[in-house]
Amino acid sequence: MPRPATGNAVRHGAKWYARVAVGPRKRQAVLLPTCGADDEKGARERATLMAEVVRDLRRAGQDDFIPTALQKIAALSGKRLSAFVTLARGYAAGTELRSTASTAASRTTFRTFAERWTTGDLAREYPAHVKTKRTADDDASRLEKWIYPRIESLTLDRIGLDEYDAILRAVTGSPATRRHVAQIIRRVLQLAVYPARILSANPIPRGALPKKGSSRAFPYLYPTEDAALLACRDIPLVYRMLYGFLAREGMRTSEALALSWEQLDLERGTVSVEENKTDDFRTRPLDPGVASALRAWKELRKPKPKTIVFRHDDGDELNVDRLAERFRHDLERARIERRELFIHTAKRGQIRAHDLRATFVTISLAAGKTETWVADRTGHRSSMQIANYRRSARTAAELGHTALDALDEAIPELRRKGSQAARAGSGGGSGAARRPRARAKTARKRRLAARRRTQAVFRFRRGNT
């Protein structure tokens, strides 16, 4: 049982704020617009009332309703305030709308309500409380695989801890998969409680979620392997463009697949990331080789401005349902056989297309780029997430893995158009592209020079410690 919530009123300038403990070591400050500058007594009474309601909601396990309750109690007054407090306390006790909720819950199956969530119907009906799902396809896939086969025909009022435990026992795979499934079940039931008000209380307490477990380590792609992959003509060009783009720009796979040509300013070399996991709109520069390759590819395809970038020539979408398997198959096509890329153990996972994002971070850090520079391109919000790559980045630096070949040179079909366009744009000549052997020799020299510089830095540091 959580500790009783406490609250107090704090004045800043002419405004009063209520500070309420909403969790262990967690307080929330809420503006009290109904309390004047001299109304200290009213502010303290309102803060105490908010603390009492929060305490009741926490004891009932209805933490998701707390933010709404705090805002309502802070803004309402008079009879409307009394009515809402009565509703909130009844909601915490499980008695509010019990009769209507029980009737609706006995008529609504779990699958029917869950599909309202994954299709976005709940977000459109309750925009203030339900966000549009960025991972709706992933959640729908987990529902189809693990949850629907066992409880799809059950109505919401018949689902409890026994059904919940039976589903989790049947889940195979990593602890993270089991936790994802548990979170989906609890989230669907919580939405049925509020804002849908079909259930009177969530039968799955928050403490029932399984632990995350230790995460697996995943490998990154070496520069020589990247070059071999992009040069393999047996792999469709659109997939090689996608792989090269991800490894050089650090985008999430979902961001790249949602990218349209109108989001690219290839003249200035920028990209606007609009649809993403964290709702973080950002415009940033493209790698010069990527911008040049995209210009050359656009000349070949001549797409319409609003079309998606990474699609087949006939306009069909890429098959991304099993993109990780497709990526490993393409690596084998390119005769890349490094053992670490394909082994699967409790501590190490097989390489995925998503790990091209890790390749970007690892090689960028190995080349001396700052965490801020990396985060501006990847959209990471926490430096701790980027710090996870520090060890592999140090290893990459010692191996001389500090740069990938320019994308317009790495893909043979774009080599002539891309490299010439890049040189022309920078004031260079427009002669024929260098021969492949000379180009590969130059790339090897660059990697060797980078490796020697890195080794010299390490020797200097050891000599001064």
C-alpha positions, 0 to 999 in steps of 0.5 A, a space after each residue: 500500500 502506498 504511503 499517504 499522499 501529502 500536499 502543501 500550498 506554495 506562493 510564487 509571485 501572485 500565484 498559488 501552487 499546490 505541491 502534491 506527492 503523487 508517488 514515492 519521491 515524486 511531487 507534482 506542482 499544480 497551479 491554483 487559478 481559483 485562489 487569489 494572491 491573498 487567499 492562503 487559507 483557500 490554497 492550503 485547503 485546496 492542496 489538502 483536498 487534492 492530497 486526499 483524493 490522490 491518496 484514495 486513487 493511489 490506494 485503489 491502483 488508479 494512478 492513471 486518473 491522478 493527473 486529470 483529478 489534480 487539474 479538475 480540482 485545481 480549476 473547479 469551484 463551488 458545486 462543480 468542485 463538490 460533484 467532481 470530488 464525489 465522482 473521483 472518490 467513488 471512482 477510487 472506491 469502484 462504486 461510481 457508475 458501477 451499474 452502467 459500467 458492469 452492463 457495458 463490460 458484460 457486453 464488450 469483448 476484450 478484442 472489440 475494445 482493444 481494436 478501438 485502441 489500435 485503430 485510433 478510434 479511442 484517440 479520436 473519441 478522447 483526444 485529451 486522454 488517449 494519444 495516437 499510437 505510433 506503435 499501433 502495428 506492433 501492439 496489434 501484432 502482439 495482440 494477435 499473436 499472444 492475447 487474442 487467441 486466449 481471451 478474444 471472446 471474453 467480455 471485459 468483466 470476465 478478465 482477471 488475474 487468472 487469465 492474465 497469468 495464463 497469457 504470460 505463462 504462454 509467452 515465449 521469448 525474452 523478458 522484454 516481450 513478456 513485459 510488452 504483452 503485460 503492458 498491453 493487457 493492463 493498458 487496454 483494461 485501464 482505458 476501459 476504466 477511464 476514459 471509456 468508463 466501461 469497467 469500474 476498476 482495473 483488475 491488473 494492479 501495476 505491481 503485476 507487471 513482470 520485470 524488464 530483465 537484462 537486455 541483449 547486446 547487438 552488433 554493429 556493421 563494420 565499414 567493409 561489411 557496409 561497403 560489400 552490402 551496398 555494392 551487391 547488385 543481387 539486392 534490390 536497389 531500394 533496400 540498399 538505399 534504405 540500409 545505407 540511409 539508416 547507417 549514415 543518418 541514424 534514423 529509426 526504421 519507422 521514421 525512414 519508412 514514413 519519409 516523403 520526398 517533400 520532407 527532403 530539401 536536397 538543394 540545401 541538404 536537409 531533412 525534416 523528421 515529422 512522424 516519429 516515436 517521441 513526437 519530436 519534430 526536427 529539421 537537420 542537415 543530411 550527410 553530403 554523400 546521402 544528399 548526393 545519392 538521393 539526388 541521383 536516385 530521384 533523377 532515376 525515379 522521377 517521383 511525385 513530391 508527396 510520395 514515400 521515398 523508400 518504395 519500389 519503382 511500381 509504388 508498392 510498399 516495402 515488406 517490413 513485417 520481417 525486415 530483420 530477417 530480410 536484412 540478415 538474408 541480404 547480408 548473406 547474399 553479399 557474402 558477409 559471414 561474420 559470426 557475431 552478426 548471426 548468433 542468437 543467445 541469452 546475452 547476444 542477439 542477431 543483427 537487425 535493420 534497427 541496428 543500423 541506427 546503432 552502427 551510426 551512433 557507434 561509428 560517429 562516437 568513434 570518429 569523435 562526434 559529441 553526444 549532442 551532435 549524435 542526439 540532434 540526428 537520432 532524436 535521443 532524449 537521454 544521454 544515458 541512451 547514447 552512453 550505452 554505445 561508448 564501449 563499442 565506440 572505443 573498440 571501433 576507434 581502435 579498429 579504425 572504424 571511424 567512417 563509412 564510404 559516401 553513399 553516392 560512391 558505395 552504390 554502383 548504380 548511383 556512383 557516376 551520377 552521385 559522385 559527379 553531382 557532388 563534385 560539380 556542386 562543390 566546384 570540382 571537375 565533371 570528368 569520368 568517375 574514378 575506376 572502382 579499383 582506384 576508388 577502393 584503394 583510396 577508401 582503404 588508405 583513408 581507413 588506414 590513416 584514420 586507424 593510425 591517428 586513433 592509435 597515436 592518440 591512445 599511445 599519447 594518452 597512455 604515455 601521459 597517465 
